[in-house]
Amino acid sequence: MNEEKYILAHDHGTSGSKAAIVSTHGEVLGFEFEEVPLFLPSAGAAEQNPDDWWNAMKKSITRVLDKNLVPIDDIVGFCNTSQWSGTVPVDKDGNHLMNAIIWMDTRGAPYVEKFYKGILKVGGLNIIKALKWVKITGGALSTTGKDSIAHILFLKNEHPDIYNKTFKFLEPQDYINLKLTGKFAASTCSIQVHWITDIRDINNVVYHDGLIKKLKLNRDQYPDLKLTTDILGTINKEVADEFGLNEDVKVIMGAPDISSAAVGSGAVRDYEGHIYLGTSSWCVCHVPFKKTDLFHNMASLVSAIPGRYLFTNEQEIAGGCLSFMRDNILYHQDELLLEEKVPDVYKIFDRIVEKVEPGSNKLIFTPWLYGERSPIDDHTIRGGLHNLSLETHREHMIRAIFEGVAYNSRWISQYVEKNIKRPLNPINLIGGGANSNIWCQIYADVLNRTIRQVENPIEANARGAAFIGSVGLGYITFDEIPKYIKYSNIYEPNPANTKIYDDLFQEFITIYNNNKKMYKRLNKFH
């Protein structure tokens, strides 16, 4: 008789749906991906269709279940993890009223700026209002307009018909759970970036009615709160039939991507850091205290682990810079289909980069293709290749992108270390970019830190969701997770390369300081 049980874990990212069958001890047996389109209909707008989410989810789950890797009867739980800081307005029947507004959308910025109106401003924030918010929530509304609450302010002001029809505003994480169970709920973790919850007592996170009132929003439009490990309910019969699951499968609340990745990386003890290198990136660690660095857009937020804080930040675009190079520069969409022309472009990039000297002939890439969140919260800055010359080749450009993304991670990690008052060393690296051995070495050299390449790094989010589900069902504890994590390689910094990168990193910072006013002039309406 098979004693092992399994979690159906779903990683709902910006790029698409990733479905995995994972043992209750974190072993990923099968993994399937289905792409989801992104819509950028106007300046500052970034949307996705929740129907596309669901259809992609159905396809990826069906494919992984059709592999017959485990008996269906042994799949006991379903746990989802989703992109964060998105907004799905739904009616009382759970129908979405429009496309989801996702984390890249900046259209709410004018309404945040209006909220912050006043004399005492620092970095666009009314310091008195911001500090009050920070004291209660751990953070404050971002002037970029990319927070969920900014999306809601945008709808209230520009689409009052949708706003008034909305029964609940849901994060993507909580919308998927609604579809699975028919129940409206948010976790104390997923609701965090609405900045309307009191997190001062990490064991009793609640809505703060005073903050909601100051924003002139309606408390009734927000779902009840649960812990990430709470069992929301059993899966709907219709959904179970659609996916081919048993009707007694339990749906665990789960957590958004940043928080679940922290669990899946294995860095679950205090001050153990990990870097996620995917479309976006972050450098985070669990901490035993509430702390906010308002000026560098990082703070202790509610962790996926109940009763714990996660010191959190986000780099807007990371691995997405390589997709940009592939699709917009090297292989434009008006050419032959990419799949026919270049079977695996990222492996080709790796081979090219391995042959280029560190420093890319002093070519510096800034990865700010859609503004930036951390360590500077500035939606007007833009990317670029700096110090181009007639000696520059395509190979230099590609390696410079790898290095530029790592420079930004170093920029973030410096402030993380300053706030936690200790170095992050070693650092676990996860996400699709961590599949690249050369990128792992570049990270070790640029950050001057030991990098541990987590095995199957692209599966870390799904693995984290499965771990959360496993804890919720009582199979393991969070403290046991590190013993289940395996590493493909360990990368130590090369002192000669680190010296080169130290100098170029300082110039990377100088590029921002010298050009931020220009970027603001050029992109003030974006």
Secondary structure, DSSP 8 states (H G I E B T S, - for coil): -----EEEEEEE-SSEEEEEEEETTS-EEEEEEEE---B--STT--EE-HHHHHHHHHHHHHHHHHT--S-GGGEEEEEEEE-SS-BEEE-TTS-BSS-EE-TT--TTHHHHHHHT-SS-EETTEEHHHHHHHHHHHSS---TTS-SHHHHHHHHHHH-HHHHHH-SEEE-HHHHHHHHHHS---EETTTTGGGS-EE-SSTTS-EE-HHHHHHTT--GGGS--EE-TTSEEEE--HHHHHHHT--TT-EEE----HHHHHHHHTT--SBT-EEEEESSSEEEEEEESS--EEGGGTEEEEE-SSTT-EEEE--BS-STHHHHHIIIIIIS-TTSS-HHHH-TTHHHHHHHHHHTS-TTGGG-EEE--TT-B-SSS-BTT---EEES--TT--HHHHHHHHHHHHHHHHHHHHHHHHHHHTS---SEEEESGGGG-HHHHHHHHHHHTS-EEEESSGGGHHHHHHHHHHHHHTTS--GGGGGGG--EEEEE---HHHHHHHHHHHHHHHHHHHHHHHHHHHHHTT-
